[in-house]
């Protein structure tokens, strides 16, 4: 059988439909389970007076830090403290944070220490903030770890806390409304929801404490004081660039529940600006999120089958002027892929340009995942001036 005959085989197109259909089917099921947190009015009585330390690691974040901190201080029906760790910034971050702390005693500037060898910058910053809260604030009940580019609506923390209480969960997380301003950002950033909805079995996540069935988003992780202690906190994954994977697994290994909710209405973030920054941002931890070469090979083949091969089949069918069973199956696979992206765009307020960009996005995703593997194997994974797990002079920044 030559290559053209193989590509036009109904069996291959059937496999394409299976791959694309699997993502569509699980996404539909998951979107029914991935619901918004209770409204503020429903949770206010149980959250009022609960102290939450909202922890922001900040390294060269002068463009973001003030808006982030002010959104924290505007929280309603919860007793917040804005913890900020200025991680050896070389811009105006430190001065901005000092001014905010002088204006409002709820802003806590956590004392800085040099980055130890073997630590990722963000994990060390979060560890230091948690250590400060555990040591100096006995009234503190919860930590919320977030990023400087995240913005919280006034009800965000209370609703997240109310959701955790309603689910008896020690850690809860959400993917913010991911804002994108360029085509380069749209190629990768919206795939966070595509992967989460298409591959995480939320039903199994809620019915088991299996660490492998968990997930979180490092942009917004709310964890109880007790769970932080029991899980070992950030020290347990000190060299990681993917706390979104590592943190809920650590909490589950401690025998505690984790969960996810839809925070699109109350949390937002512009992760990156432009394709170059987006590419580098995803390349730093895309392979770590998968965890193995075997899974990387599988997901690459699976995505190619469901979202790239059908285009080749239809092109060959058009060239031959014959529309047969293989072509119909390939067309159905394409519709499943576009349908998935349309549902995600509508649900999570994504740009509709994401839908026609979908096949290109899948190719770029595979490229960035394999690039991430290469960076991982060669010890070159880095972000904003630091290599993973290595301390460095403060010439850049690490998120």
N, C-alpha and C positions, 0 to 999 in steps of 0.2 A: 504493500500500500504506500503510494507516494504521499508527500506532505499535504498536497492540496486535497486528496481524497480523505486523508485523516481529518483535516480541518472541516471538511464538509460532511463528516460522519454525524448521523443523528445522535449517536452515543455521546460524542463530545459536546454537542449543543445541549443535549439533555443534562449533562454534568454542569454546563454553564447555567442553565435554568435552576438547577438544584442549588448551586452556590449563591446565586443572586436571590433566589426565593427564600433561602434560609435566613438571610439578613433581613429581608422584608418581613417575613413571618414573625421572627423574634422581636423585631422592632415594634410591630403592631402590639404584640403581647406586652412588651416591656413598657411602652408608652402608657398603657392602661394602669400599670402598677407604679410607675414613676410619677407620683402625684405631688402637687404643691403642698407645702407645710400648712398647718391650720392657720386661719386668719388671726390677726393680732388680738381681736376682741375675744376670741375663743381661748387664748392662752395667757392673757395678761395677768389673770389672778394667780396663776402658778409660776409665772416668771418674774413678777414684780419683786425687786429686792435681791434677786439672785445675782451674785457677782461673777462677771465673766471678764477675763483678761483677753483682749483682742491683740494678738501678737503679730507685729509687722517687722520682718527682717528687711533692712534698708541699706543698700550699698549703691551709692551714686544714683539716688532717686529724687533729686531736687525737683524734677518735673511732675512727680506723682505724690510725694509724701504728704503734703499739706491737705490736698483734697481727700486722700485716703483717711487721714487722722480725723479730719472734720466730719467725715461720714460716720466714723466710729463714735465720736462724741455726741452725734445727733440721735443715737439709738433711744428708743422709747421702751418703757415697761421692763427694763432690765438695768442692773447696776454695772456699767461698763468701766473698764480701765483700758486705756490705749497704751500698750507696751510697745516701745520702739527700740530696736537694737541697731545702732548706726555701725555698720560693718566696714570700718576703715574707709569711709567715703572720702573722695578727693574733691568733690564738688560742694555745693551749698547745703547738702542734706542735714549735716549736724547743726548748722546755724538755724535752719528752719525748725527742726525738732526742738531745739533749746527755746526758741521763741514760743512755740506752742505750749511747751511745758510751763513756761513762765505765765502764760495766759490762763491755763487750766490745770489744776492739780491732779486731774484724772489722767493726764499724760505722764507716763512713767518712762524716763530715759534709763534703760538698763545699762549698767556699767559694762564697758567693752574690755575684752581680753584678746590677746593675739590668737589667731587661728591656729589650733594645734595641728600637727602633722596627722594625716589619716582622716581628717574631717572635711566634709563638704561645707562650704561657707554658709549656705542656708540652714543646713541641719544644726550647725554649731550655734548660729544666731538664735534659732528656735529653742535649742536646748538651754542656752543662757537665759532666755526670757522665762522659760518654764521653771528653771532652777531658782530664779529670782522670785517668781510668784509663790512657789512652794515654800521658800524660805522666809519670806517677809510678809505674806498676806494670808493669815489663817482663815479669813472669811471667803477667800477665793474658792469657787466651786467648779468652774469650767474654764478651759482655754479654747480660744478660737484662733487658729493659725491661718493667716491670710497673706496676701502679697500687696505691695505698695500700689500696684496698678489696679487693684480691686476697689470698687465703690459699693457701699452698702446703703440700701434704702433704710429709712428710719425704723422699719419693723423687722429688718433682716435677722438680727441676733435673737430677738424674742421668738420669732416664728421658728427659727432653727432649734432653739432650746425647747420650745413646745413640742416640736416634732420628735425630738429625742425622748422627751418625757412620755409621749403617747406611744412610742415604740419600745420603751424600756431599753434604749440603745445607749451604750457608753461612748460611741463615736458616730457622728453623722456628718455627711458631706453633701455637697451639691456642685454641679458644674454651673458656673455663672452664665448669664447671657453674654456670649462671646462676641464682642463687637469687632467687625472687620471693616477696614477702610480702603483696601486695595485688592486687586485681583490676586496678587501674591499671597496675601493673608487668607483669602477665601479658598485657595487651593488646599490648605492644610488645617487651619484652625477649626472649621466646622466638622472635620472628621472626628473630633473628640466625641461628639454626640453620635456619629455614625458607628464608631467602634463600641461605645458604651451600650447603646440600644441594640446593636446588632449581634453582640457577642457575650455580654454578661447576662446569665440567667438570673434575673432579679428574684424570681420565685424561689430558686434554690438558695440564693443568698440569704433570704429571710427564713428558710426552713432548716438551715444548718449553720454551724459555726466553722465550717471548713474554710481555712484561710484562703485557699485558691478560689473560692466563690465570692470574694469580696472585692471592693473597689472604692476609691475615693478620688477626689480632685484636690491636688495640693494647693489650689487657690482658696479653698475654703474647707477647713477641717475643724469641727467642733468636738472636743473630747473632754470627758469629765476628769476632775482632779484624780480620783481614785484609779480610773483606767490608765491615766498617764503613768502613774507610779507602777501599777501592776504590769503594764506592758514593757516597761523599760524606757519609754519615750524615744526621743531622737537619738539617744546614745546607742540604741540597738541597731540603727541603720546610719551610722555617722558618716559613712563614705558614699552614701547613695545620692543620686540626683532624681530619685523618683519616690518621694514620700507618699505620693498618691497610691502607690502599690504597697509600699512597705508598712505604712502606719496601720491601716486596718487589719493587715495580716498579723501584726504584732498584738493588736488588741484582741483579735480572735484567738490567738494562741494562748492568751491569758484567760480564756473562757468567757469572754464578754461579747455582747452583740454589737454589730455595726449596721448602718443602714444608709440609704440614699434618698433624697427627695428632689423635687424640681424647684430650683430657686431662681428660675428665669425672671420672675417678677420682682425679686428683691435684691439680687446680687448681679453686678455687671463687671466686665473686665475687657480692656483692650490689651491683649497679651503682647502683641508685637506690632511693629510698623514696617511694612514692606516685605518683599519676598526674602531678601537676604537675612534679615533678623529672624523671620519666621523659620526659615530653613535651619539656621544655626540653633534656634531654640528647640526645635523638635529633634534635631540630630543629637543633642546632648544626652537625651535619655530615652529615645524611641526604642532602642534595643533592650535597655534595662527593663522597660515596661513589658516586653515579651518574655525575656528571661532565658531563652535558649535558642540555639541555631535551628534546632528541629522545628520549633514553633514558627520561627521566622520563615523557614522554607515553606512550611504548610500554608501560612497565611498569605505568602506571596503567590503561591500556586492557586489558592482558593480565590483570591481577589482577581488574579488574571483570568481564571475560568469564568467567573461571574460577570466581570465588568470590562474586560479587554478583548478576550477571544470572540465574543459575539460580534464585535465590530469587524473583525477579520472575516468571519464567516459571511456576514452580510455583504462585505465588499467583494468577496469571491463569487457569491451568488449573483450579485449584480453584474460582475464581469462576464459570467457565463450565461447571463440572461435566463437563468432558471431558478425559480423560487420553489424549493422543495421543503420536506419536513425539517431538515437541519436549519434552514433559514427561518422558518416559523418559530422553532424553539429558540433560536438566537434572538429573534425579535422580542419574544416573550421575556427572555433574560434581561434585555436592555430596558424593557418597560418596568420590570421589577426593580432594577437599579435606580432608574429615574423616579419611580414611584416612592421608593424609600427616601430619597433625598427630598422629594416634594413634601412628604409627610413631616420630615425633620425640620425643613425650612418653615413650614406653617406652625408647627408646635413650639419651636425654640426661637422664633423670630429671626431667622437667618435670612440673608439676602437670597432672592430667587435666582440670582446668577449661579449659585452653588449647584443648581440642578443641571443645567447644560454643561457645567464644568466638571461634572462627576467623573467621567472616564479619565480626564487629565489628572484630577485629584488622586485617583487610585494609582496611576503611574508614578506621580510625584511621591506619594506615600511610600510605595515600595522602594523608591530610590533613597529617600531619607532614612528608612529603616536599615537598609544595607549600608549606607554611609555611617549610621550610628554604630553598627557592628564593627566596621573598620576602625572608627575612632576608639571604640571600647577595647578592641584587641591590641591596638597600637599605643594605648595609654594617652590618647590625645583628646579625650572628651573634656570640654571646658565650656565655661560661660562667663562672659564679661571679665576676662582676664585671669581666670583661675582654671587650672587643670583639676579634674575630679580627684578628690581625696588628698590634694596637695595644698599647703599653705603657699602664699606668694606675696610679693610686695604689692601694696595697694595702688596698682596702676590701672586696674579695670574694675570689674564688679562681678559678683556671683549671686545669682538669684537662688 
